[in-house]
Amino acid sequence: MLKVEDLCYEYESGFQLKNINLEVKGGESIGIIGENGSGKTTLVKNLIGLLRLNSGRILLDGKDTSTMSVAEIARSIGFVFQNPDNQIFASSVKEEVSFGPQNLKIDNIEEKVTNVLKTTDLFKYKDSHPFNLSGGEKQRLALASILVMNPKILILDEPTSGLDLKNARKLIEIVKKLQKEGRTLIVISHDMELISDLCDRVVLMKSGEIIADGAIKKIFDDHDLLEKTRLDLPEIAKLSKILGFGVVFSPEELYRKWRASHD
């Protein structure tokens, strides 16, 4: 679905993405992780066309994105910003969600807007001003404004940052439902519990390079890699490793392994 070949990009400040190679298959859930300044957001901005690479190429369904406008890319790749205030601009919730499909001249806008507002539990606020919403509601609105265009790939940048537990769980429930429907998901986050909850595969970045790419449990079980990148595992994974059960992400799985070791 998405293929990155030898991507290089350099800011005037001198920071570079160097020889990035990445493949994303339909239906995958991938976490892009790494320290601040490792290049995660820069990579994603190249994927969605907000930045244009210096060399290499990005193929979206086999088509070189250098020949595509940002609007064309947005039909296939939806990006939800970390701060919803950077994305929201309309005077009502319904107008906000309607803007994208109107701009792309998508059919059946009214029906699609209604459906996505119900999916994100925002229909009751359809006539409200977006800035009267809570932080969690704004984040769901930002998500709704992307989902209504039905992108094949959904990219979330720190989706639960700043949210209380209730709103974070609500957002995660929506995202998990999208995963069950087969949506391809890319999550950028420093929250390893969120990454372990949503992603099967992680891409680990450091200093503008991908230094590891693979199954999440394999990456999280590599002690040297974790030390090198200062990644902090979820508490349940730390405990399971101390107990000698490898990387485990749920209390239920840890309990099963513990019971099996005592039978």
HELIX and SHEET records of a PDB file:
HELIX    1   1 LYS A   40  LEU A   47  1                                   8    
HELIX    2   2 THR A   65  THR A   67  5                                   3    
HELIX    3   3 VAL A   70  ALA A   74  1                                   5    
HELIX    4   4 PRO A   84  ASN A   86  5                                   3    
HELIX    5   5 VAL A   93  ASN A  103  1                                  11    
HELIX    6   6 ILE A  109  THR A  119  1                                  11    
HELIX    7   7 PHE A  123  TYR A  125  5                                   3    
HELIX    8   8 PRO A  130  ASN A  132  5                                   3    
HELIX    9   9 GLY A  135  LEU A  147  1                                  13    
HELIX   10  10 LEU A  165  LYS A  180  1                                  16    
HELIX   11  11 MET A  192  LEU A  198  1                                   7    
HELIX   12  12 ILE A  216  PHE A  220  1                                   5    
HELIX   13  13 HIS A  223  THR A  229  1                                   7    
HELIX   14  14 GLU A  235  ILE A  242  1                                   8    
HELIX   15  15 PRO A  251  HIS A  262  1                                  12    
SHEET    1   A 4 GLN A  16  VAL A  24  0                                        
SHEET    2   A 4 LEU A   2  GLU A  10 -1                                        
SHEET    3   A 4 SER A  55  LEU A  60 -1                                        
SHEET    4   A 4 LYS A  63  ASP A  64 -1                                        
SHEET    1   B 6 ILE A  77  VAL A  80  0                                        
SHEET    2   B 6 ILE A 153  ASP A 157  1                                        
SHEET    3   B 6 THR A 184  ILE A 188  1                                        
SHEET    4   B 6 SER A  29  ILE A  33  1                                        
SHEET    5   B 6 ARG A 201  LYS A 206  1                                        
SHEET    6   B 6 GLU A 209  ALA A 215 -1                                        
END                                                                             
